[in-house]
Amino acid sequence: MDSRSVRTPRLLLKPVTWRDTEDMVRLKADGGAFGRMLGGVRSRQQAELEMADDIAFWACHRVGIFTIHEQGRFVGMTGIHDRPDGRGFALRFALFPWASGRGIAREAASAALNFAHDAGINKVIAVAAESNVASRTILGGIGMRVEETFERDGQTMLVYESVWPKP
């Protein structure tokens, strides 16, 4: 197991590698998993380009995107990336729809957020549509707080923030 891997009571989070390409391509092509993400569903080529960015991000920042495994089965991803809109290092998470509704996203996102803070990332944001109650519930449940809003494509977006150490 990679020293950057994180084990929770029921999950294993592993830094994304090229060995995860097929799983990540399937996840990012799934509308139920990635339809609400910034940029939406990805083609294979887009997913592969993001994999290269994610792997490089780990090398530069000592944090990044994790794959999520439950009982050895790939169920999704979570972790930190640099938002393309310039808002900073952000937490993201996505699960296959069949894995949703059991607290996996909350458990994994919490572990990824703690990993980032432990690695010295003092401020982490997350962005969710005001209408995305599931994501908002997870973000609030792991201690992130709404700090600002903005409009994107006619939707109100909420910017959550986690700062460590607490002010």
N, C-alpha and C positions, 0 to 999 in steps of 0.2 A: 504494500500500500504506500502511495506517495505521502511524504511527510506533510504535504499541504492538504491532504484529504481530511474530511471532518466526518465523524460518526456521531449520530444522534441516537436516541433510544430505538428508532426503527429504520433509520435511513443512513445511507453512505453517500456523501458528496465528494466527488473526485474532480480535480481540475480537468477541464476539457482538453483532449488531445486528438490527433488525427485518427486514432483508433475509434473515436466516437462519431466519425463523419456520418455514417449511415443512420444512426439514431437521431442525430441532430438534424439531418436533412428531412427525415420523416416528421419530426416534431415541428420544424419550421414551415413545413408544407401543410400542416393540419390547421384548418381554419378555426376549429374550436380551441386550439392551443395558442395560435399566433395571430389570429384575426384582429385582436384588439391591441397588439403591440405596435409601437412606433414603426412605420414602414410596412406593417401587415405581413401577410403570408409571403414566404420567400421561395424563390426558385432554387433548384439545386446549386446553380452557379452563385447566387447570392449567399446561400448558406455556407458554401465552401469559402467564399471571400470573408465572411464573418468569422469562420473558424480560424483562418489565418490571423485576422485581427485579434481574436480572443486569445490565441496562443501567444502572440507577441505581447499582448497586454499583460499576461501573467509574467513574462520575462522582464518587462519594464517596471511593473508596479507591485509585484509580489501578492497580488490579488487578481481576481478575474471571475470567469464563468465556470461554474461547477455543473457536472451532470449529476442527476439525482437518481439513486437506485434504492428500491425497496425490495428486500429479499432477493437481491441479485438482478432484479429486472429494472431496466431503464424506464423511468416514468416522467422525466422532464429535466428542466434546467433552472438554475438560479445563479445569482452572483452579481458582481460589480462590472460595469462597463462605463466608458466615457461617452456620455450622451452626445449624439451628433449635432444637437442644437446648442451646444456650448454651456449647458447648465451645470456640468460637472460630473463627478463620479456618481453613478446611480445604481441602485438595486433593481434587479429585474427578476422575474420568475415566470415560468410557463410550464404547465402540465398537460399531458394528454387528457382529454375530457373523461376518459374511463378511469383515470386516477384521481379525479377531483372529488371534493366533498368529504374527505377523511382527515383533513388537517395537515396533509403532506406539504402543501405550499407554505403554510405558516411555519411549520417546523423547519423546513429547508431554508426559507427566507430569513428566519431568525438566526439560524446557524451561520449563514453567509454574511449577514450584517455584523454579527459578533466577530467573525473571522476578519472582516475588513477593519473594524475598529481595533482589534488586537494587533493587526499588521501596521497600525499607525495612521490609518485613514480617519481623520478627525470628523469630517463631514461627509455624509452620504445622503443623497436625495433619492426620491422615487416619484414617478409621475403616474397618475391614474385619472381616467375620465371620471367626472362627477357621477356619471350613471353606472360606473363599474363598481357596484356595491361589494362584490366578492373581493376584489383587489383592495379596496379601501378598508374593508374589515380586517384583512390580513395586515396591511401596513399599520393601521392603528393598534392592532393586537400585539405587534412586536415593538411598540413604543415610538413609532414615527409620528410626527405631528405635522399638520398642514401649516405651511408657512406662506404660501402665495397661490394665486390662481392665474390662469391665462386662457385665452381662447385658441382652439385649433380646429379648423374645419367645422365651425359652428358648434363645437362642444366646449364646455367648461372643463378645463384640466386642473387638477389639484397637484401642487408640488409639496410632497412630504419631505421631512428632514429628520435626520438623526445626527446629533452632535455628541462626540465623546472626547474628552470627559465632559460631563454635563456642566453647563455654565452655572 
